[in-house]
Amino acid sequence: MRDVLLLLFLVPALAATLRYPFVGVLAWAWFSLMTPHQMAYGVFGLQLNLLIAAVTLVSIALSGAFRHFRFDGMTGLFLAFAACIGVSQIFSLSPDASFRYFDQFLKTLLFAVVCIQLATDRLKFHALLWMLVIGVGYFAIKGGLFTLVTFGQYRVQGLPNTILEDNNHLGTALATVLPLVLYLRTQASRAIVRHGLLALFVLAVIAVLGTHSRGAFVALVVFAGFFWLRSRRKFLILGALLLVLVPAVAFMPAKWTERMSSIGEATQDASFMGRVDAWHINTELALAHPLTGAGLRNSYEKEIAATVDPVRAQSAKAAHSIYFEVLGGTGFIGLAVFLAILATAAVTNRRLQKLKSDPSVDPWIAPFAYYAQISLAVFCVGGAAVSMEMWDGFYILIALIAASARLSKIPVAAHAPAAAPQRRLWRLEARGVARRAGGGT
């Protein structure tokens, strides 16, 4: 039944994509974030997202949208980063092992560029943002309800065979979209939508706690702290945060409290020290291959890790850090470009927030930049402890920031093409009244 429902959606979506390329962008985002094909049976494991991507790119080519390609700073950084991972694959210490990640990363960056280029108005922009929130929000609802039903005794996991399968990854992703949920709530005109987004926010907070992830809990604290610091109504926001967080934390079992309290004892924790070993290996690989790195996630291979540290190589595993994963895989140049992407997004958000009082800029752009800045900060902190450097949701967020910067340069009047014909109609009516008043025909 799931396969039938999925195909009933996919077939008309692909047909609509041939006429409207942005429909393919939304379907591409949904399949990348929520991976519904992994929940079915007959189509399990099929590269349906690849099919959607291919049809979308063909539609873009047929529609002539490529002629309107506008090169901007973020697009240039994405292309430069794609070049870095391409070079790292060419000089990879184990091309077969790293190719899978190279292929995945390249597709993610391509999708991000497409999002920047096609999110050309407010409707498309918010449709893509809604897809990001819905794609991750599904796991928030599911995880939050599961935590409530089980009284937090069991750990919330993501969907198997996806990037969000790991509880740490899922918790970080949920914490990252929390500010975006609040932003959409400020833009919603219907009370039922606002109430629904508030319920989603609460369930997402509970789901983050339900993952039992210490890194995600730190990301949640960063969200609360950053949101409070940036708010003008500090006492009101503090009360609201406490109203949500205190009961949620009190609801969790004793074993959860014990696990969270061990954050301050990281140097005595075997799991954390294992990550330190992985960070050391990736750093040594980057020092040995500063321009190209060892190839994406080749530090997982014991034989490669042993070339720089035979002792730590015995426990070679994921670096559990977006920064060290990029450093070991692509070298110092790749890390520099990656950090430039983060810095550019942060600076862009700050610049957009200053346009709040500019009447020529759409009034939703500055609020989005405010919440996007918090979301970006949460991911940058939470990402320090997880291997999510290839997560599509993060690059969609960056693409939305770049798209909002582009839209900020378009005057508000340009978003209302119907206004000119309306004014023309008023002028014609006025002239007719004037002629009749003067006795003309």
Helices and strands as residue ranges (DSSP letters): H 2-19, H 21-33, G 36-38, H 48-63, G 65-68, H 73-90, H 95-118, H 122-149, H 167-187, H 191-210, H 214-230, H 234-251, H 254-261, G 262-268, H 270-288, G 298-300, H 302-305, G 312-315, H 322-353, H 365-382, G 383-385, H 392-407, G 412-415, H 419-437
